[in-house]
């Protein structure tokens, strides 16, 4: 199947902050995307979402949720590609499992909940 190594031409284990990512709202209305994987127990900052040209809070939150779901989308995409690269090599139930995980990630990006 397709791996991150085959796409990138080498190991990419440290090229992006591991998920899952979460959201923290700031007092000024900006939203911080964080990762809880720091050894010292402190969330790592992934990015700060300022908003868009319109600076509408709902747009800002939708953008932040989509960004925070990125590691989950990447994982689901790899599982989907792996299945379609070799459907005969997987049990029949894996297709539905992969599709259900993709549906969960889409729901996470749209609502912030699964």
C-alpha positions as CSV (number, residue, x, y, z in Angstrom):
1,X,0.0,0.0,0.0
2,X,0.9,3.7,0.0
3,X,2.9,4.8,2.9
4,X,4.1,8.2,4.0
5,X,7.6,7.0,3.2
6,X,6.7,6.0,-0.4
7,X,5.1,9.4,-1.0
8,X,7.8,11.5,0.6
9,X,10.8,9.4,-0.4
10,X,11.9,8.7,3.2
11,X,10.9,8.7,6.8
12,X,8.4,11.5,7.7
13,X,7.8,10.6,11.3
14,X,8.8,14.0,12.5
15,X,7.5,16.2,9.7
16,X,4.2,17.2,11.3
17,X,2.9,17.4,14.8
18,X,1.1,14.1,15.6
19,X,-2.6,14.1,16.2
20,X,-5.1,14.3,17.6
21,X,-5.3,18.0,17.6
22,X,-7.6,20.0,19.8
23,X,-9.0,23.6,20.0
24,X,-8.6,26.3,22.6
25,X,-10.5,29.5,22.3
26,X,-8.6,32.7,23.1
27,X,-10.0,35.7,25.0
28,X,-9.6,37.8,21.8
29,X,-11.7,35.4,19.8
30,X,-8.8,33.7,18.0
31,X,-8.6,29.9,18.2
32,X,-5.5,28.0,19.0
33,X,-5.0,24.5,17.5
34,X,-3.0,22.4,19.8
35,X,-1.5,18.9,20.1
36,X,-1.4,17.2,23.5
37,X,1.8,15.2,22.7
38,X,4.5,17.2,24.6
39,X,6.6,15.2,27.0
40,X,6.2,17.9,29.7
41,X,2.4,17.6,29.7
42,X,1.9,21.0,28.1
43,X,-0.1,21.2,24.8
44,X,2.0,22.1,21.8
45,X,0.7,25.0,19.7
46,X,0.1,23.9,16.1
47,X,-1.3,27.1,14.8
48,X,-3.4,30.1,15.6
49,X,-6.6,30.7,13.6
50,X,-7.3,34.4,13.2
51,X,-10.4,34.1,11.0
52,X,-10.8,35.1,7.4
53,X,-11.4,38.3,5.5
54,X,-14.9,38.6,7.1
55,X,-13.7,37.6,10.6
56,X,-17.0,35.9,11.3
57,X,-16.8,33.7,14.4
58,X,-18.6,30.8,12.8
59,X,-16.2,30.8,9.8
60,X,-13.2,31.0,12.1
61,X,-14.5,28.0,14.1
62,X,-15.2,26.0,11.0
63,X,-11.7,26.7,9.7
64,X,-10.2,25.7,13.1
65,X,-12.2,22.5,13.2
66,X,-11.0,21.6,9.6
67,X,-7.4,22.3,10.5
68,X,-7.6,20.3,13.8
69,X,-9.0,17.3,11.9
70,X,-6.1,17.3,9.5
71,X,-4.1,14.4,11.1
72,X,-7.3,12.3,11.2
73,X,-8.0,13.1,7.6
74,X,-4.5,12.0,6.7
75,X,-4.8,8.8,8.6
76,X,-8.2,8.0,7.0
77,X,-6.9,8.8,3.6
78,X,-4.0,6.4,4.0
79,X,-6.3,3.6,5.2
80,X,-8.6,4.2,2.2
81,X,-5.7,4.2,-0.3
82,X,-4.3,1.0,1.3
83,X,-7.7,-0.7,0.9
84,X,-8.2,0.4,-2.7
85,X,-4.6,-0.6,-3.6
86,X,-5.2,-4.1,-2.4
87,X,-8.9,-4.9,-1.7
88,X,-8.4,-8.6,-2.0
89,X,-5.8,-8.5,0.8
90,X,-8.3,-7.3,3.3
91,X,-11.3,-8.9,5.0
92,X,-14.6,-7.9,3.6
93,X,-15.6,-5.9,6.7
94,X,-12.5,-3.6,6.4
95,X,-14.1,-1.6,3.5
96,X,-17.0,-0.6,5.7
97,X,-14.6,0.1,8.6
98,X,-12.5,2.4,6.5
99,X,-15.6,4.3,5.1
100,X,-17.1,4.6,8.6
101,X,-13.8,6.1,9.8
102,X,-13.8,8.6,6.9
103,X,-17.4,9.6,7.8
104,X,-16.3,10.1,11.4
105,X,-13.5,12.4,10.4
106,X,-15.8,14.4,8.2
107,X,-18.2,14.8,11.1
108,X,-15.3,15.8,13.3
109,X,-14.2,18.5,10.9
110,X,-17.8,19.8,10.4
111,X,-19.0,19.7,14.1
112,X,-15.9,19.2,16.3
113,X,-17.5,16.0,17.6
114,X,-17.8,12.3,16.6
